[in-house]
Structures are given as structure tokens and as C-alpha cells.
Amino acid sequence: HYPADATRHFVLVSNRFNGSTYTTASSMYVWEAGQLHLYQTFPETRGAHSLTHYKMGGMHWLFMANHFDDKGNGFGVPSVIYAYTWSDSANKNVFMPVQSVSTTGAVAASYWEHDGAHYLAIANYFNGSDFSVSSPTTSTA
């Protein structure tokens, strides 16, 4: 979970498999009045293995590590970076996709800042035949 502001708390759930397909929805819940309530759905995630929240430039960001796409891309499925921003159609702030990142069986990510530069390291795990795959670190200044 992470605090979006001083009074709200959220829980992010990555769904990897729904019993028949890896293409399934992941979810975000908000804690209100002593209960979790569905706040946002991320439709069509591809074997989502993990979600990483980070704050950069005063904004909230989310990295969705997509692990496997059984509808064509296999382990070469892109992962997605989302920005927490206002949505007119939802009439609230939601995470909107802003960038697709090439990954190979991604399982996790880690964000950090050093000397004013921002970094996102992505842990790739498997390409379908080999566990020895490169894992990129991306810098955004």
C-alpha cells in the first residue's frame, strides 16, 4: 500500500492468472470507513507479477511488471508505467498509462533517486528458454 495523500491509503493487487488466461485485470483498492473498496481496475494486464509505486517530481507513479502474455508475446510482453492523474471520464484521479517498457518475463522493479537523477531498475526473469536475461536500469533526469 502507499499513502496517496495524508488521509487515504491504497492497496494494489497484481493478478497473474485467473484460472484460464494470463490476460486478466489487476486492481487498486482504497481503504475507507474501515473497509477496502475497489478504486480502479487495470484491464488486460499480462501475467502481472508485481506493482511498484514510487513518487517522482511530486507525482505518484506505478510500474506494472507484466510477466507473460498468452495471447501472442509470450515472455516478451511489455510492462507499463502509469502516472496518477485526473481523469475526466472517471471524475477522479487514477493511474493512466504513459509509457510501455520492453521487458522479458518481468517480475519486479525498484525506483531510487541519486544526485538529482531518477532510476527504475527492472528485474527480468525468463525468456521462455533461458533464465539468463538482461535487466535494464532506466534513468530519467
C-alpha positions in Angstrom: 0.0 0.0 0.0 1.0 3.6 -0.2 -0.4 6.9 1.0 -1.7 9.0 -1.9 -2.2 11.9 0.4 -2.4 12.5 4.2 -5.8 10.8 4.6 -6.1 8.0 2.1 -4.4 4.6 1.8 -4.5 2.2 -1.2 -3.8 -1.5 -1.8 -2.5 -2.6 -5.2 -3.2 -6.2 -6.4 -1.4 -7.7 -9.4 -3.3 -10.6 -10.8 -1.1 -13.1 -12.7 -3.6 -15.8 -13.8 -7.3 -16.2 -13.5 -7.5 -19.9 -14.0 -7.7 -19.9 -17.7 -5.6 -17.0 -19.0 -2.7 -14.7 -18.0 -4.6 -11.8 -19.6 -6.6 -10.6 -16.6 -7.4 -7.5 -14.7 -5.3 -6.1 -11.8 -6.9 -3.8 -9.2 -6.4 -0.9 -6.8 -8.4 -0.6 -3.6 -8.9 2.3 -1.3 -9.3 2.0 2.5 -12.4 3.9 3.5 -14.7 3.6 6.6 -12.8 0.5 7.8 -13.1 -1.4 4.5 -11.4 -1.9 1.2 -13.3 -0.6 -1.8 -12.5 -1.1 -5.5 -11.0 2.2 -6.7 -9.5 1.3 -10.1 -9.2 -1.7 -12.4 -6.2 -2.2 -14.7 -7.8 -4.3 -17.5 -5.9 -6.6 -19.7 -2.7 -6.9 -17.6 -0.5 -9.7 -18.9 0.5 -12.1 -16.2 1.2 -9.1 -13.9 3.8 -10.3 -11.4 4.2 -7.1 -9.3 3.4 -3.5 -9.0 5.9 -0.9 -7.8 4.8 2.5 -6.5 7.1 5.5 -6.5 6.9 9.2 -6.1 8.9 11.4 -8.5 8.6 15.1 -9.2 5.7 15.5 -6.7 3.6 12.9 -8.6 2.7 9.3 -7.9 3.9 6.7 -10.4 3.3 2.9 -10.8 5.3 0.3 -12.7 3.3 -2.8 -13.7 5.7 -5.8 -14.2 4.0 -7.9 -16.9 5.4 -11.4 -16.9 3.7 -13.4 -19.6 1.3 -12.8 -22.4 -0.6 -16.0 -23.5 -2.2 -14.1 -26.4 0.9 -13.7 -28.6 4.0 -12.2 -27.0 4.9 -14.9 -24.5 7.5 -13.8 -22.1 8.4 -10.8 -24.3 5.5 -8.8 -23.1 6.0 -5.1 -22.4 5.5 -3.7 -18.9 3.7 -0.4 -18.3 4.5 2.9 -16.4 1.4 4.7 -15.1 1.0 8.3 -13.8 -1.5 9.2 -11.1 -3.5 12.0 -12.8 -7.0 13.4 -13.1 -9.5 11.5 -15.4 -12.5 13.4 -16.7 -14.3 10.2 -17.6 -13.7 8.7 -14.1 -14.2 12.0 -12.3 -11.3 11.3 -10.0 -7.5 10.8 -10.0 -6.5 7.4 -11.5 -3.3 5.8 -12.8 -3.2 6.4 -16.6 -0.7 4.5 -18.8 2.1 6.8 -20.0 4.8 4.5 -21.3 5.3 0.9 -22.4 8.7 -0.6 -21.5 10.2 -3.6 -23.3 10.6 -6.4 -20.7 11.2 -10.2 -20.8 9.3 -12.0 -18.2 9.5 -9.1 -15.8 8.9 -9.9 -12.1 9.8 -6.7 -10.2 11.2 -3.2 -10.3 12.9 -0.8 -7.9 13.0 3.0 -8.0 15.5 5.3 -6.5 16.9 8.8 -6.8 20.6 9.8 -6.8 22.2 13.2 -7.4 19.0 14.5 -8.9 18.6 11.6 -11.4 15.8 9.2 -11.1 16.2 5.4 -11.8 14.0 2.5 -12.3 15.6 -1.0 -12.3 13.6 -3.8 -13.8 14.1 -7.4 -12.9 13.6 -9.6 -16.0 13.4 -13.3 -15.1 12.8 -15.7 -18.0 12.5 -15.5 -21.8 10.9 -18.9 -22.4 14.0 -20.9 -22.6 16.7 -19.2 -20.6 16.9 -17.6 -17.1 19.9 -15.5 -18.1 18.3 -12.4 -19.4 19.3 -8.7 -19.2 17.5 -6.4 -16.8 17.6 -2.7 -17.7 18.0 0.3 -15.5 16.4 3.4 -16.9 17.3 6.9 -15.9 15.0 9.9 -16.2 16.5 13.2 -15.3 
